Amino acid sequence: MSVDSEVLRTLAMKPGVYLFRDLEGGVLYVGKAKKLGSRVRSYFRSPGGLSPKNQNMVRLVDSVDSIIVGSEAEALILEANLIKEHQPRFNILLRDDKKYPYIKVTVKEPFPRVYVTRRIVNDGSRYFGPYTSVNQMRQALEVINRLHTVRSCRYSLPKDSPDRPCLDYHIQRCKAPCVGLQTESEYRGMVDDILNILEGDTEEIRSQIEARMMEASGGLDFELAAKMRDVIAGLDVIAREQRVHRTQGGNIDIVGLARDDKLAAGVVLKVRSGLLLSRVTQRFGEILNEKNQDLLSSLVSRHYLGGGDEGMVDLPRTVLLPNSFSDQDLLEEILTEAAGYRVRLTIPQRGEKLRLSELAEVNARQVLEDQVIALAYADNRAEDALFSLQDELDLKVVPRLMVCFDVSHMQGKETVASAVVFQNGEPSRADYRHMRIKGDWGNDDFQSMQEAVYRYFRRRLDEGTPLPDLVVIDGGKPQLSAAQNAFAYLDLPGIAVIALAKKEEAVFAPGKKTPLRLDRRNRALHILQRIRDEAHRFAVRYNRKLRTKRTLRSELGDIPGIGLRRQTVLLRRFGSLKGVKSATKEEIARVPGFSKALASRVLTYLGN
């Protein structure tokens, strides 16, 4: 266990969710708490008093993340969603992956039904929930059904009517609108009352139940009185924790920003159908004199536009901002075009939206505080690792600037290379580079690596940018020789270079007959593994992206009249080729540059 005590000390005493992560960043455990600070610190205050399972877990914890929410109920729901997403090895109770239920009212039907569901469908119905107190919700729903006699059948009324009323009519649970014994207007008035109750206006029905409870108690029917008492408790749950939304709306992203003199952090809280699903964080480097508006613009633009098509998936109808920024209208226009519906970027002034905006700011402040502590902690650890690396590799200088190369291809096609940069032991993602290999080398990794290293350093020399203190090559002796050849062509004999082989984790160095094998616990090896694995990830990601584009565009490119620009617009709008295939002619025709005739041609060629 290497969690810094300062991180634990500054955890907020607010409701929320915490994530325990291992050395590689994997999620070990997700938990919820009424007071995050107290709950998380309890694991580390006296580990000997924990269960054997938790003792084992705590030994593996390297870092702690926390998400602050508005209530315990929200923490519980968020915990369930995070467990579903991460499947942590030490979570058990919520691993059944159940979803919390909703009450559904089919308001688009002439004679609406009211029932419990765990599945939301965009059919115009109204959904109330999600509920964490399932038993009380069902009790309250049962009373609503008894008092207001809504139908329980699945007939599509009035066109699909039975010949005679069912049993519910005879036991007075339904007034049989199916056979015309109740008018549509009478039934609709009853449903309106139910909607009011589900929205939290429970006073009238509560008074009725209280009267029945008192009557039962006076008649010494204590069992019925107890049932009525439980029903009242269920109605109180509806009034207290109900959050109402329509499937066409209720999707909001809330942006929060926090800063101090040198650092800043931002969060985007993702709310879908009234449910807080996730928190995306963004940490800034040193900001010095940057304005808040510029930081916010960078945060929002990077979130929605910086991840390719990923940022354009599942766009909300509303984005709540802490303040305005210069490109706000432009970004709103871009998001609206991508979504196919109006996306509003607004600054809340009051009410629930203002509360959500304040919640996002609280989360951003927590991320910033964690960042300040983590940087101080990481600086010390990274400094030790860099000095250790200098000693182990017998380098002339401390390798504060490192670059690592990797090559990736699929059976000799779409060959790419990555160059990943670490500064002071940490990734410098702004300096990452990838390139397509121009030579027709096929499966020859030696030639591909030589080209990648040569082109990278040729450009650095032309630009006059600083050269790295250490070059790391993902591979063995052949790849190391390729890099040395590139340096020879460039007349750069003084560059320190090593290669790290994957399976054996052996370090190959120029002029050494046998590889260096570092202890698995050695921090020098850890930093080499980190930069090697990051270079591999970055190269594979780029290779996969090129192969995906080639596959998608080969199908779309066969369609007459669909050039590269239109292919890009289609994929951006619908997210994938599958999304294009499932779209209707009208939806495609609404895309800029597409007529109904062209939309019809697209679907015809794609098999629709």
C-alpha positions as CSV (number, residue, x, y, z in Angstrom):
1,M,0.0,0.0,0.0
2,S,1.5,3.3,-1.1
3,V,-1.4,5.8,-0.8
4,D,-0.1,9.1,0.3
5,S,-1.5,10.2,3.7
6,E,-2.1,13.7,2.5
7,V,-4.5,12.4,-0.2
8,L,-6.4,10.5,2.5
9,R,-6.4,13.5,4.8
10,T,-8.0,15.9,2.3
11,L,-10.8,13.7,1.1
12,A,-14.1,15.5,1.4
13,M,-16.6,14.8,4.2
14,K,-19.4,14.6,1.7
15,P,-21.5,11.8,0.2
16,G,-19.9,10.1,-2.8
17,V,-18.1,7.2,-4.4
18,Y,-14.5,6.1,-4.1
19,L,-12.4,3.9,-6.3
20,F,-9.3,2.0,-5.1
21,R,-6.8,1.5,-7.9
22,D,-3.7,-0.7,-8.2
23,L,-0.2,0.2,-9.4
24,E,-1.3,-0.1,-13.0
25,G,-4.4,2.0,-12.6
26,G,-6.9,-0.8,-12.6
27,V,-9.9,-0.5,-10.4
28,L,-9.8,-2.9,-7.4
29,Y,-12.9,-1.8,-5.6
30,V,-15.8,0.7,-5.9
31,G,-17.6,1.8,-2.7
32,K,-20.0,4.5,-1.6
33,A,-20.0,6.6,1.6
34,K,-22.1,9.2,3.4
35,K,-18.8,10.8,4.3
36,L,-16.0,10.0,1.9
37,G,-13.1,11.0,4.1
38,S,-14.2,8.9,7.1
39,R,-15.0,5.8,5.1
40,V,-11.8,5.7,3.0
41,R,-9.5,6.5,5.9
42,S,-11.1,3.7,7.9
43,Y,-9.5,1.2,5.6
44,F,-6.0,2.5,6.2
45,R,-6.2,3.5,9.9
46,S,-6.0,0.0,11.3
47,P,-5.7,-2.6,8.5
48,G,-5.3,-5.4,11.0
49,G,-8.9,-5.1,12.0
50,L,-10.2,-5.6,8.5
51,S,-11.4,-8.9,7.1
52,P,-8.7,-11.0,5.3
53,K,-10.2,-10.1,1.9
54,N,-10.0,-6.4,2.7
55,Q,-6.5,-6.7,4.1
56,N,-5.4,-8.3,0.9
57,M,-7.2,-5.5,-1.1
58,V,-5.6,-2.7,0.9
59,R,-2.1,-4.1,0.3
60,L,-2.7,-3.7,-3.4
61,V,-4.1,-0.2,-3.3
62,D,-1.8,2.4,-4.9
63,S,-4.2,5.3,-5.4
64,V,-7.7,6.5,-4.5
65,D,-10.1,8.4,-6.7
66,S,-13.3,10.0,-5.4
67,I,-16.5,11.4,-6.9
68,I,-18.7,13.7,-4.8
69,V,-22.4,13.5,-5.3
70,G,-25.5,15.3,-3.9
71,S,-27.0,12.5,-1.8
72,E,-26.5,9.0,-0.6
73,A,-29.1,7.8,-3.1
74,E,-27.1,9.2,-5.9
75,A,-23.9,7.6,-4.5
76,L,-25.6,4.2,-4.4
77,I,-26.8,4.5,-8.0
78,L,-23.4,5.8,-9.2
79,E,-21.7,2.9,-7.4
80,A,-23.8,0.4,-9.2
81,N,-23.0,2.0,-12.6
82,L,-19.2,2.1,-11.9
83,I,-19.2,-1.5,-10.7
84,K,-20.9,-2.4,-14.0
85,E,-18.4,-0.5,-15.9
86,H,-15.2,-1.6,-14.2
87,Q,-16.1,-5.1,-12.7
88,P,-13.7,-4.7,-9.8
89,R,-12.3,-7.9,-8.4
90,F,-13.1,-7.0,-4.8
91,N,-16.7,-6.0,-5.3
92,I,-19.4,-8.6,-4.7
93,L,-22.7,-7.2,-3.6
94,L,-23.6,-5.3,-6.7
95,R,-22.0,-7.7,-9.2
96,D,-25.4,-9.0,-10.3
97,D,-25.4,-6.0,-12.6
98,K,-29.0,-5.2,-11.8
99,K,-30.5,-1.9,-12.9
100,Y,-32.7,0.0,-10.5
101,P,-36.4,0.1,-11.4
102,Y,-38.6,2.9,-12.8
103,I,-42.3,3.4,-12.7
104,K,-43.5,3.8,-16.3
105,V,-46.7,5.6,-17.3
106,T,-47.6,5.1,-21.0
107,V,-49.1,8.5,-21.5
108,K,-49.2,8.2,-25.3
109,E,-51.9,5.5,-25.1
110,P,-55.6,6.5,-24.9
111,F,-55.9,4.5,-21.7
112,P,-52.4,4.6,-20.2
113,R,-50.9,1.8,-18.1
114,V,-48.8,2.2,-14.9
115,Y,-46.2,-0.5,-14.2
116,V,-42.6,-1.2,-13.0
117,T,-39.8,-1.6,-15.6
118,R,-36.0,-1.7,-15.7
119,R,-35.9,-0.9,-19.4
120,I,-36.3,2.6,-20.8
121,V,-37.6,2.9,-24.3
122,N,-37.9,6.1,-26.3
123,D,-41.7,5.7,-26.9
124,G,-42.9,9.0,-25.4
125,S,-43.8,7.4,-22.0
126,R,-43.0,9.1,-18.7
127,Y,-40.5,7.4,-16.5
128,F,-40.2,8.0,-12.7
129,G,-37.1,6.9,-10.9
130,P,-34.7,5.2,-10.6
131,Y,-35.8,3.8,-7.2
132,T,-33.4,2.3,-4.6
133,S,-36.1,1.3,-2.2
134,V,-37.8,-1.3,-4.4
135,N,-40.2,-2.9,-1.9
136,Q,-41.6,0.4,-0.7
137,M,-42.0,1.6,-4.3
138,R,-44.0,-1.5,-5.2
139,Q,-46.2,-1.0,-2.1
140,A,-46.9,2.6,-3.0
141,L,-47.6,1.6,-6.6
142,E,-50.0,-1.1,-5.4
143,V,-52.0,1.5,-3.4
144,I,-52.1,3.8,-6.4
145,N,-53.5,1.1,-8.5
146,R,-56.1,0.1,-5.9
147,L,-57.3,3.7,-5.3
148,H,-57.3,4.7,-8.9
149,T,-58.0,1.4,-10.6
150,V,-55.7,1.7,-13.6
151,R,-55.8,-1.3,-16.0
152,S,-53.2,-4.0,-15.8
153,C,-53.9,-5.6,-19.2
154,R,-51.8,-5.2,-22.3
155,Y,-54.5,-4.7,-24.8
156,S,-54.0,-1.9,-27.3
157,L,-57.1,0.0,-26.5
158,P,-59.5,0.8,-28.0
159,K,-58.8,-1.0,-31.2
160,D,-57.8,-4.3,-29.6
161,S,-60.6,-4.9,-27.1
162,P,-61.8,-8.1,-25.4
163,D,-65.3,-9.4,-25.5
164,R,-65.9,-9.1,-21.8
165,P,-64.2,-7.5,-18.7
166,C,-61.5,-9.5,-16.9
167,L,-61.3,-10.5,-13.2
168,D,-59.9,-7.1,-12.2
169,Y,-63.3,-5.5,-13.0
170,H,-65.1,-8.0,-10.8
171,I,-62.8,-7.4,-7.8
172,Q,-63.0,-3.6,-8.4
173,R,-59.4,-3.1,-9.5
174,C,-60.4,-1.8,-12.9
175,K,-63.5,0.0,-14.3
176,A,-63.3,-1.9,-17.6
177,P,-62.5,0.9,-20.1
178,C,-61.8,-2.0,-22.5
179,V,-65.5,-2.6,-23.0
180,G,-66.7,1.0,-22.7
181,L,-67.7,1.0,-19.0
182,Q,-65.3,4.0,-18.4
183,T,-64.8,6.9,-20.8
184,E,-61.4,8.0,-22.0
185,S,-61.8,11.4,-20.3
186,E,-62.6,9.9,-17.0
187,Y,-59.7,7.5,-17.2
188,R,-57.3,10.3,-18.3
189,G,-58.3,12.4,-15.2
190,M,-57.4,9.5,-13.0
191,V,-54.0,9.1,-14.7
192,D,-53.4,12.8,-14.3
193,D,-53.9,12.3,-10.5
194,I,-51.4,9.4,-10.6
195,L,-48.8,11.6,-12.4
196,N,-49.2,14.3,-9.7
197,I,-48.5,11.7,-7.0
198,L,-45.5,10.3,-8.8
199,E,-44.1,13.8,-9.2
200,G,-44.2,14.1,-5.4
201,D,-47.6,15.7,-4.8
202,T,-48.7,12.9,-2.4
203,E,-50.6,14.9,0.2
204,E,-54.1,14.0,-0.9
205,I,-53.5,10.3,-1.2
206,R,-51.5,10.3,2.0
207,S,-54.5,11.8,3.8
208,Q,-56.7,9.1,2.4
209,I,-54.4,6.3,3.6
210,E,-53.9,8.0,7.0
211,A,-57.7,8.0,7.4
212,R,-57.8,4.3,6.6
213,M,-54.9,3.6,9.0
214,M,-56.7,5.4,11.8
215,E,-59.9,3.6,11.0
216,A,-58.2,0.2,11.0
217,S,-56.4,1.0,14.3
218,G,-59.7,2.1,15.9
219,G,-61.2,-1.2,14.8
220,L,-58.3,-3.1,16.3
221,D,-57.2,-4.3,12.9
222,F,-53.6,-3.7,13.6
223,E,-52.3,-5.8,10.7
224,L,-54.1,-3.6,8.2
225,A,-53.0,-0.5,10.1
226,A,-49.4,-1.7,9.9
227,K,-49.8,-2.2,6.1
228,M,-51.1,1.3,5.7
229,R,-48.2,2.7,7.7
230,D,-45.8,0.9,5.4
231,V,-47.6,2.3,2.4
232,I,-47.3,5.8,3.8
233,A,-43.5,5.2,4.2
234,G,-43.4,4.2,0.5
235,L,-45.2,7.4,-0.6
236,D,-42.7,9.4,1.5
237,V,-40.0,7.7,-0.6
238,I,-41.7,8.9,-3.8
239,A,-41.9,12.4,-2.5
240,R,-38.3,12.5,-1.2
241,E,-36.1,10.9,-3.8
242,Q,-38.2,11.1,-7.0
243,R,-36.5,12.6,-10.0
244,V,-38.8,12.8,-13.1
245,H,-37.6,12.9,-16.7
246,R,-38.9,12.3,-20.2
247,T,-37.0,10.0,-22.5
248,Q,-36.7,12.8,-25.0
249,G,-35.0,15.0,-22.4
250,G,-33.2,14.9,-19.1
251,N,-29.8,14.4,-20.7
252,I,-27.4,16.9,-19.3
253,D,-23.6,17.3,-19.1
254,I,-22.4,19.5,-16.3
255,V,-19.0,21.2,-16.6
256,G,-17.0,22.2,-13.5
257,L,-13.7,24.1,-13.2
258,A,-11.4,24.8,-10.3
259,R,-8.0,26.5,-10.2
260,D,-5.3,27.9,-8.0
261,D,-2.2,30.0,-9.0
262,K,-0.4,27.4,-11.0
263,L,-2.8,24.5,-11.6
264,A,-6.3,23.8,-12.8
265,A,-8.7,20.9,-13.1
266,G,-12.0,20.3,-14.8
267,V,-14.8,17.8,-14.7
268,V,-17.7,16.8,-16.9
269,L,-20.5,15.1,-15.0
270,K,-22.6,13.0,-17.4
271,V,-26.3,12.8,-16.4
272,R,-28.5,10.6,-18.6
273,S,-32.3,10.2,-18.0
274,G,-31.8,11.9,-14.6
275,L,-29.1,9.5,-13.5
276,L,-25.5,10.5,-12.8
277,L,-23.5,7.9,-14.8
278,S,-19.9,9.1,-14.8
279,R,-17.4,11.8,-14.2
280,V,-14.7,12.7,-16.8
281,T,-11.7,14.6,-15.4
282,Q,-9.2,16.8,-17.1
283,R,-6.0,18.1,-15.4
284,F,-4.2,21.1,-16.8
285,G,-0.5,21.7,-16.6
286,E,0.9,25.0,-15.2
287,I,-1.6,27.7,-16.1
288,L,0.0,30.8,-14.6
289,N,-1.8,33.8,-16.2
290,E,-4.4,31.9,-18.2
291,K,-8.0,33.3,-18.0
292,N,-10.8,31.1,-16.7
293,Q,-12.7,31.6,-20.0
294,D,-9.7,30.2,-21.9
295,L,-9.4,27.2,-19.5
296,L,-13.1,26.5,-19.9
297,S,-12.9,26.7,-23.7
298,S,-9.9,24.3,-23.7
299,L,-11.7,21.9,-21.3
300,V,-15.0,21.8,-23.2
301,S,-13.4,21.7,-26.7
302,R,-11.1,18.9,-25.7
303,H,-13.9,16.9,-24.1
304,Y,-16.2,17.0,-27.1
305,L,-13.9,17.5,-30.1
306,G,-10.5,16.1,-29.0
307,G,-11.3,12.4,-29.0
308,G,-12.4,12.0,-32.7
309,D,-15.8,10.5,-33.0
310,E,-15.8,9.4,-29.4
311,G,-16.7,12.9,-28.1
312,M,-19.7,13.1,-30.4
313,V,-21.4,9.9,-29.2
314,D,-24.4,10.2,-26.8
315,L,-24.5,14.0,-26.8
316,P,-26.8,15.7,-24.3
317,R,-29.4,18.2,-25.1
318,T,-28.0,20.6,-22.5
319,V,-24.5,21.4,-21.3
320,L,-24.3,23.5,-18.1
321,L,-21.3,25.8,-17.9
322,P,-19.8,27.7,-14.9
323,N,-19.3,30.8,-17.2
324,S,-19.2,31.7,-20.8
325,F,-16.2,31.6,-23.2
326,S,-15.4,33.0,-26.6
327,D,-16.1,29.9,-28.8
328,Q,-19.3,29.0,-27.0
329,D,-21.7,29.7,-29.9
330,L,-19.5,27.9,-32.4
331,L,-19.2,24.8,-30.3
332,E,-22.9,24.8,-29.7
333,E,-23.4,24.9,-33.5
334,I,-20.9,22.0,-34.0
335,L,-22.5,19.8,-31.4
336,T,-26.0,20.6,-32.7
337,E,-25.0,19.5,-36.2
338,A,-23.4,16.3,-34.9
339,A,-26.3,15.4,-32.7
340,G,-29.1,16.1,-35.1
341,Y,-31.0,18.1,-32.5
342,R,-30.5,21.3,-30.6
343,V,-27.7,21.2,-28.0
344,R,-27.7,24.2,-25.7
345,L,-24.7,25.5,-23.8
346,T,-26.1,27.5,-20.9
347,I,-25.1,29.0,-17.6
348,P,-27.6,28.1,-14.9
349,Q,-28.9,30.9,-12.6
350,R,-31.1,29.1,-10.1
351,G,-32.9,25.9,-9.2
352,E,-31.8,22.3,-9.7
353,K,-29.5,23.1,-12.6
354,L,-27.6,25.6,-10.4
355,R,-27.3,22.9,-7.7
356,L,-25.8,20.5,-10.3
357,S,-23.4,23.2,-11.5
358,E,-22.2,23.7,-7.9
359,L,-21.8,20.0,-7.5
360,A,-19.5,19.9,-10.6
361,E,-17.4,22.7,-9.1
362,V,-17.1,20.8,-5.9
363,N,-15.8,17.8,-7.8
364,A,-13.4,19.9,-9.8
365,R,-12.0,21.4,-6.6
366,Q,-11.5,17.9,-5.2
367,V,-9.7,16.8,-8.4
368,L,-7.5,19.9,-8.1
369,E,-6.6,19.2,-4.5
370,D,-5.8,15.6,-5.4
371,Q,-3.6,16.9,-8.3
372,V,-1.5,19.2,-6.0
373,I,-0.9,16.4,-3.6
374,A,-0.2,13.8,-6.3
375,L,2.3,16.0,-8.1
376,A,4.3,16.5,-5.0
377,Y,4.2,12.8,-4.2
378,A,4.9,11.8,-7.8
379,D,7.8,14.2,-8.1
380,N,9.6,12.5,-5.3
381,R,8.9,9.0,-6.6
382,A,9.8,9.9,-10.2
383,E,13.0,11.6,-9.1
384,D,14.1,8.4,-7.3
385,A,13.3,6.3,-10.4
386,L,15.2,8.6,-12.7
387,F,18.3,8.5,-10.5
388,S,18.0,4.8,-10.3
389,L,17.7,4.5,-14.1
390,Q,20.9,6.6,-14.5
391,D,22.8,4.3,-12.2
392,E,21.5,1.1,-13.7
393,L,22.2,2.1,-17.3
394,D,25.4,4.1,-16.5
395,L,24.1,7.2,-18.2
396,K,26.0,10.4,-18.2
397,V,23.0,12.5,-17.3
398,V,19.7,11.9,-15.5
399,P,17.2,10.9,-18.2
400,R,14.7,13.6,-17.6
401,L,13.6,13.7,-21.3
402,M,12.9,10.3,-22.7
403,V,11.4,9.1,-26.0
404,C,10.3,5.6,-26.8
405,F,9.6,4.1,-30.3
406,D,7.3,1.2,-31.3
407,V,6.2,-0.2,-34.7
408,S,2.8,-1.7,-35.3
409,H,1.2,-3.3,-38.4
410,M,-1.2,-6.0,-39.4
411,Q,0.5,-8.6,-41.5
412,G,2.8,-6.0,-43.0
413,K,0.0,-3.6,-43.9
414,E,-0.9,-0.2,-42.5
415,T,2.5,0.0,-40.8
416,V,2.8,2.8,-38.3
417,A,5.2,4.0,-35.6
418,S,4.8,5.8,-32.4
419,A,7.1,8.2,-30.5
420,V,6.1,8.7,-26.9
421,V,7.7,11.3,-24.7
422,F,8.2,11.3,-20.9
423,Q,9.4,14.4,-19.0
424,N,10.6,13.9,-15.5
425,G,9.2,10.4,-15.4
426,E,5.7,11.3,-16.5
427,P,4.0,11.2,-19.9
428,S,4.1,14.4,-22.0
429,R,1.1,13.7,-24.2
430,A,1.3,17.0,-26.1
431,D,4.7,15.8,-27.5
432,Y,3.5,12.3,-28.6
433,R,3.9,11.7,-32.3
434,H,2.8,8.9,-34.7
435,M,3.6,8.4,-38.3
436,R,2.8,6.1,-41.2
437,I,5.8,4.2,-42.5
438,K,6.4,5.3,-46.1
439,G,8.7,2.5,-47.1
440,D,7.2,-0.8,-48.5
441,W,8.9,-2.9,-45.8
442,G,6.1,-5.4,-45.2
443,N,6.9,-7.4,-42.1
444,D,10.4,-6.1,-41.8
445,D,10.4,-4.4,-38.4
446,F,14.1,-3.5,-38.7
447,Q,13.6,-1.3,-41.7
448,S,10.4,0.2,-40.3
449,M,12.1,1.1,-37.0
450,Q,15.1,2.6,-38.7
451,E,12.8,4.8,-40.9
452,A,10.8,5.9,-37.8
453,V,13.8,6.9,-35.7
454,Y,15.5,8.6,-38.7
455,R,12.4,10.7,-39.6
456,Y,11.7,11.7,-36.0
457,F,15.2,12.9,-35.3
458,R,15.7,14.5,-38.7
459,R,12.7,16.7,-38.0
460,R,14.0,17.5,-34.5
461,L,17.3,18.6,-35.9
462,D,15.6,20.7,-38.5
463,E,13.4,22.4,-35.9
464,G,16.3,22.8,-33.4
465,T,14.3,21.2,-30.6
466,P,16.1,19.6,-27.6
467,L,17.1,16.0,-28.1
468,P,16.2,13.4,-25.5
469,D,18.5,12.2,-22.7
470,L,17.5,8.6,-23.4
471,V,15.9,6.7,-26.3
472,V,14.0,3.5,-25.6
473,I,13.2,1.0,-28.3
474,D,10.4,-1.5,-27.9
475,G,12.1,-4.7,-29.0
476,G,15.4,-6.6,-28.9
477,K,18.8,-6.5,-30.5
478,P,17.5,-6.1,-34.1
479,Q,15.4,-3.1,-33.3
480,L,18.3,-1.6,-31.3
481,S,20.6,-2.0,-34.3
482,A,18.0,-0.2,-36.5
483,A,18.0,2.8,-34.2
484,Q,21.8,2.9,-34.1
485,N,21.9,2.8,-37.9
486,A,19.5,5.8,-38.0
487,F,21.7,7.7,-35.6
488,A,24.7,6.9,-37.8
489,Y,23.0,8.3,-40.9
490,L,22.2,11.5,-38.9
491,D,25.7,11.7,-37.4
492,L,24.4,11.5,-33.8
493,P,26.8,9.2,-32.1
494,G,26.2,10.6,-28.6
495,I,22.5,9.6,-28.2
496,A,22.0,7.2,-25.3
497,V,19.7,4.3,-26.5
498,I,18.5,1.0,-25.2
499,A,16.0,-1.6,-26.2
500,L,13.5,-3.3,-23.8
501,A,12.3,-6.8,-24.9
502,K,8.7,-7.6,-23.9
503,K,8.7,-11.2,-22.6
504,E,12.0,-11.3,-20.7
505,E,12.0,-7.6,-19.8
506,A,15.6,-7.7,-20.8
507,V,17.5,-4.4,-21.4
508,F,19.8,-4.4,-24.5
509,A,22.4,-1.7,-24.7
510,P,25.0,-0.9,-27.4
511,G,28.3,-2.7,-26.9
512,K,26.9,-5.1,-24.3
513,K,27.0,-8.8,-25.2
514,T,24.5,-9.9,-22.6
515,P,21.3,-8.0,-21.7
516,L,20.8,-6.4,-18.4
517,R,18.1,-8.0,-16.2
518,L,16.7,-5.7,-13.6
519,D,14.9,-6.8,-10.5
520,R,11.1,-6.8,-11.0
521,R,10.7,-4.4,-8.1
522,N,13.3,-2.0,-9.4
523,R,11.8,1.5,-10.1
524,A,14.2,1.9,-13.0
525,L,12.5,-1.1,-14.7
526,H,9.1,0.2,-13.8
527,I,9.7,3.5,-15.6
528,L,11.1,1.7,-18.7
529,Q,8.0,-0.6,-18.7
530,R,5.7,2.4,-18.5
531,I,7.1,4.3,-21.4
532,R,7.4,1.0,-23.5
533,D,3.8,0.0,-22.8
534,E,2.6,3.6,-23.6
535,A,4.4,3.6,-26.9
536,H,2.9,0.2,-27.8
537,R,-0.6,1.4,-26.8
538,F,-0.2,4.6,-28.9
539,A,1.1,2.7,-32.0
540,V,-1.6,0.0,-31.8
541,R,-4.3,2.6,-31.4
542,Y,-3.2,4.5,-34.5
543,N,-2.9,1.3,-36.5
544,R,-6.4,0.2,-35.5
545,K,-7.7,3.6,-36.4
546,L,-6.3,3.4,-39.9
547,R,-7.6,-0.1,-40.5
548,T,-11.0,0.9,-39.3
549,K,-11.1,3.9,-41.6
550,R,-10.0,1.8,-44.5
551,T,-12.7,-0.8,-43.8
552,L,-15.5,1.7,-43.4
553,R,-14.5,3.9,-46.3
554,S,-14.1,0.9,-48.6
555,E,-17.8,0.2,-48.2
556,L,-19.0,3.8,-48.4
557,G,-16.5,4.6,-51.1
558,D,-18.2,2.2,-53.5
559,I,-21.3,4.3,-53.5
560,P,-21.5,6.7,-56.5
561,G,-21.6,10.3,-55.3
562,I,-20.1,9.5,-51.9
563,G,-16.7,11.0,-51.8
564,L,-14.3,11.2,-48.8
565,R,-15.9,14.4,-47.4
566,R,-19.4,12.8,-47.4
567,Q,-18.1,9.6,-46.0
568,T,-16.5,11.5,-43.1
569,V,-19.7,13.5,-42.5
570,L,-21.8,10.3,-42.4
571,L,-19.6,8.5,-40.0
572,R,-19.4,11.5,-37.7
573,R,-23.2,11.9,-37.6
574,F,-24.1,8.2,-37.1
575,G,-21.0,7.1,-35.2
576,S,-20.2,3.9,-37.3
577,L,-21.1,2.0,-40.4
578,K,-23.6,0.1,-38.4
579,G,-25.2,3.4,-37.4
580,V,-25.4,4.4,-41.0
581,K,-27.0,1.1,-42.0
582,S,-29.7,1.4,-39.3
583,A,-30.6,5.0,-40.2
584,T,-33.7,5.9,-42.1
585,K,-33.7,7.7,-45.5
586,E,-35.1,10.8,-43.8
587,E,-32.4,10.8,-41.1
588,I,-29.6,10.6,-43.8
589,A,-31.3,13.3,-45.9
590,R,-31.1,15.7,-43.0
591,V,-27.3,15.4,-43.1
592,P,-25.7,18.4,-44.8
593,G,-24.9,17.6,-48.4
594,F,-27.4,14.7,-48.8
595,S,-30.6,14.7,-50.7
596,K,-33.4,12.2,-50.4
597,A,-32.3,10.5,-53.6
598,L,-28.7,10.3,-52.4
599,A,-29.9,8.9,-49.0
600,S,-31.9,6.3,-50.8
601,R,-28.9,5.3,-52.9
602,V,-26.7,4.9,-49.7
603,L,-29.3,2.6,-48.1
604,T,-29.7,0.6,-51.3
605,Y,-25.9,0.0,-51.6
606,L,-25.6,-0.9,-47.9
607,G,-28.3,-3.5,-48.3
608,N,-31.2,-1.6,-46.7
